[in-house]
């Protein structure tokens, strides 16, 4: 079976911000999809335990008051999210998402914050295979330009448009919607990778120097390893671009999880 036809655990979060080291989960979704099995939706609404900034509320529409009123306590929620995600992985499902390194790293930090086992510790030795649409798409179609001043070439809405998927602005930036769309994008990329170029849709045939075929015939382990290398290469290229204007710019290329660094205790009383 080719890598895009198996069982997937589509994963996404909506959060209090973009800093994986300090921000918190507000909503999360893990959807079991594909593999000839029924859809299994798993959704969480979380009280993050901190104020939700107005900028984050503007993205996902959830205020601090609403999270406090409707959300479940963060410790129990993140424990359950990790259990469900690891459970799918133990059964052989692939975790899929868009820029999923962000979501996996944020979940990892939440678990550590509450002294809970990490996803890796819950796997019982089973490998965690990940498919990241941001990494795959950037390699397959490297020269895509911005759609507009406000819409970048790698946003999930752009990928939905490129791969002829419907987009609902009212539901976008909800964890469940974004998780499912990312899975559908990944399926389209996998389909193109295993399709004769002559059979591609017209939009894809017009892509400048496409590299979808690089993902043809790979095992999940090979695809995962390839994404580790691609993510590092893509981050290095972005960092070089940023350093044209900011010599100190750093772009972390670790994937699918940014390494945990123990907080320094230097200077604390003995």
C-alpha positions in Angstrom: 0.0 0.0 0.0 1.3 3.4 -0.9 1.9 5.9 1.9 -1.1 8.1 1.3 -3.7 5.3 1.4 -3.2 4.1 5.0 -4.8 5.1 8.3 -4.1 8.7 9.4 -4.4 10.7 12.6 -5.1 14.2 11.4 -3.9 16.6 14.1 -4.3 20.4 14.7 -4.5 22.8 17.5 -5.7 26.4 18.1 -3.7 28.2 20.7 -3.0 31.3 22.7 -0.1 32.4 20.4 2.8 31.2 18.3 5.5 30.5 20.9 5.6 26.8 21.4 7.6 27.2 24.6 5.1 29.4 26.4 1.7 29.4 24.7 -1.1 27.0 25.4 -3.7 24.8 23.6 -7.2 26.2 23.4 -8.8 23.7 21.0 -7.4 20.5 19.5 -8.5 17.8 17.1 -7.3 14.3 16.3 -9.3 12.7 13.5 -8.9 9.1 12.5 -9.2 9.1 8.7 -8.6 6.8 5.7 -7.4 3.3 5.5 -10.8 2.0 4.6 -12.1 2.6 8.1 -14.7 5.0 9.5 -14.0 8.6 10.4 -13.3 9.0 14.1 -13.6 12.6 15.3 -11.9 13.6 18.6 -12.2 17.2 19.6 -11.2 19.2 22.7 -12.1 22.6 24.1 -9.6 23.7 26.7 -9.3 26.3 29.4 -5.6 27.1 28.9 -5.3 28.6 32.4 -4.0 31.9 31.1 -5.5 34.9 29.3 -6.1 34.5 25.6 -4.6 37.5 23.8 -6.9 39.5 21.5 -4.7 38.6 18.5 -5.3 34.9 19.1 -9.0 35.4 19.6 -9.1 37.3 16.3 -7.8 34.1 14.6 -9.8 31.4 16.2 -12.7 33.3 17.7 -12.4 32.0 21.3 -12.2 34.5 24.2 -10.7 33.9 27.6 -14.2 34.1 29.2 -15.6 31.5 26.7 -12.6 29.1 27.3 -13.0 29.5 31.1 -16.8 28.8 30.9 -16.8 25.9 28.3 -13.3 24.5 28.4 -12.1 21.5 30.3 -9.0 21.9 32.6 -5.8 21.9 30.6 -4.0 19.1 32.4 -6.6 16.5 31.8 -7.2 17.7 28.2 -3.6 17.6 27.1 -3.2 14.2 28.8 -6.2 12.9 26.8 -5.0 14.5 23.5 -1.6 12.8 23.9 -3.2 9.4 24.7 -5.4 9.5 21.7 -2.6 10.6 19.4 -0.2 8.0 20.7 -3.0 5.4 20.5 -3.4 5.9 16.8 0.4 5.7 16.3 0.6 2.5 18.2 -2.0 1.1 15.9 0.1 2.1 12.9 -1.6 5.3 11.9 0.4 8.2 10.5 0.1 11.6 12.1 -0.7 14.3 9.5 -1.0 18.0 9.7 0.0 21.4 8.2 3.2 22.7 9.8 2.6 19.9 12.3 6.0 20.5 14.0 4.3 23.4 15.7 1.4 21.4 17.1 3.5 18.4 18.1 6.1 20.7 19.9 3.4 22.7 21.6 1.7 19.5 22.8 5.1 18.2 24.1 5.7 21.4 26.1 2.2 21.3 27.6 2.8 17.7 28.7 6.1 18.6 30.3 4.5 21.7 32.0 2.1 19.3 33.8 4.6 16.6 34.5 2.8 14.1 32.2 4.4 11.5 29.9 5.3 12.7 26.5 3.9 11.3 23.3 7.1 9.4 22.7 7.0 7.9 26.2 3.4 6.6 25.4 4.4 4.9 22.2 5.9 1.7 23.8 8.7 1.6 21.2 6.3 2.1 18.2 7.8 4.6 15.7 5.9 7.9 15.2 5.6 8.5 11.4 4.5 12.0 10.4 3.4 13.7 7.2 3.6 17.5 7.1 1.8 19.2 4.2 3.9 22.3 4.7 7.1 20.4 4.1 5.8 18.2 1.2 4.2 21.1 -0.6 7.2 23.3 -0.5 9.4 20.6 -2.0 6.9 19.5 -4.6 6.1 23.1 -5.8 9.1 25.2 -4.7 8.5 28.3 -6.9 5.0 29.2 -6.0 4.5 32.9 -5.4 2.3 34.7 -2.9 -1.4 34.8 -3.9 -1.8 38.4 -2.6 -0.3 40.8 -0.1 -2.3 39.1 2.6 -2.2 35.4 1.5 1.1 33.6 1.4 2.1 30.7 -0.9 2.1 28.0 1.9 -0.9 28.9 3.9 -3.5 26.1 4.3 -6.1 28.1 2.4 -3.6 28.4 -0.5 -2.9 24.7 -0.5 -6.7 24.0 -0.5 -7.0 26.2 -3.6 -4.0 24.6 -5.4 -5.3 21.1 -4.8 -8.9 21.9 -5.7 -10.3 21.5 -2.2 -13.3 23.5 -0.9 -12.6 26.1 1.6 -15.0 27.5 4.2 -13.9 30.7 5.8 -16.5 30.3 8.6 -14.9 27.0 9.7 -11.3 27.7 8.9 -8.9 28.2 11.8 -10.9 25.6 13.8 -8.8 22.7 14.8 -11.1 20.0 13.4 -11.6 21.8 10.0 -7.9 22.5 9.5 -6.9 19.0 10.5 -9.2 17.4 8.0 -8.2 19.8 5.2 -4.5 19.1 5.8 -5.2 15.4 5.5 -7.0 15.9 2.3 -4.1 18.0 1.0 -1.7 15.3 1.9 -3.8 12.7 0.1 -3.8 14.9 -3.0 0.0 15.3 -2.9 0.4 11.5 -2.5 -2.0 10.9 -5.4 -0.1 13.2 -7.6 3.2 11.6 -6.6 1.9 8.2 -7.8 0.2 9.5 -10.9 1.6 9.8 -14.5 2.4 13.5 -15.2 0.2 13.4 -18.2 -2.8 12.7 -16.0 -2.2 15.6 -13.6 -4.9 18.3 -13.5 -4.1 21.4 -15.6 -3.3 23.6 -12.6 -0.6 21.1 -11.5 0.8 20.6 -15.1 1.5 24.4 -15.1 3.7 24.2 -12.0 7.3 25.3 -12.7 9.6 22.3 -12.2 7.3 20.2 -10.0 8.9 17.5 -7.8 5.9 15.4 -6.7 7.5 12.4 -8.2 10.2 12.5 -5.5 7.6 11.1 -3.1 6.7 8.2 -5.3 7.1 4.6 -4.0 8.5 5.6 -0.5 7.7 3.6 2.6 6.4 5.7 5.5 9.7 5.3 7.2 11.5 6.6 4.1 9.0 9.5 3.7 9.4 10.5 7.3 13.2 10.5 7.0 13.0 12.5 3.8 10.9 15.1 5.5 13.5 15.4 8.3 16.1 16.4 5.7 13.7 18.6 3.7 12.6 20.5 6.7 16.2 21.2 7.6 17.0 22.4 4.1 13.9 24.6 3.9 14.7 26.2 7.2 18.3 26.9 6.2 17.1 28.6 3.0 14.6 30.7 4.9 17.2 31.7 7.4 19.6 32.8 4.7 16.8 34.9 3.2 16.0 36.5 6.6 19.7 37.2 7.2 19.8 39.5 4.3 18.1 42.1 6.5 18.7 40.6 10.0 22.1 39.0 10.5 21.0 37.3 13.7 17.9 35.7 12.3 17.5 32.0 13.2 15.0 29.5 11.8 14.8 26.2 13.6 14.9 23.3 11.1 14.2 20.5 13.6 11.3 18.3 12.5 8.8 16.8 13.5 9.6 18.0 17.1 11.8 20.8 18.3 14.3 19.5 20.9 13.4 20.1 24.5 16.0 22.1 26.4 15.9 21.9 30.2 15.4 25.3 31.8 18.5 26.7 33.3 18.8 26.7 37.1 21.9 28.8 37.1 21.7 31.5 39.8 18.9 29.8 41.7 19.4 29.4 45.5 20.6 25.9 46.5 
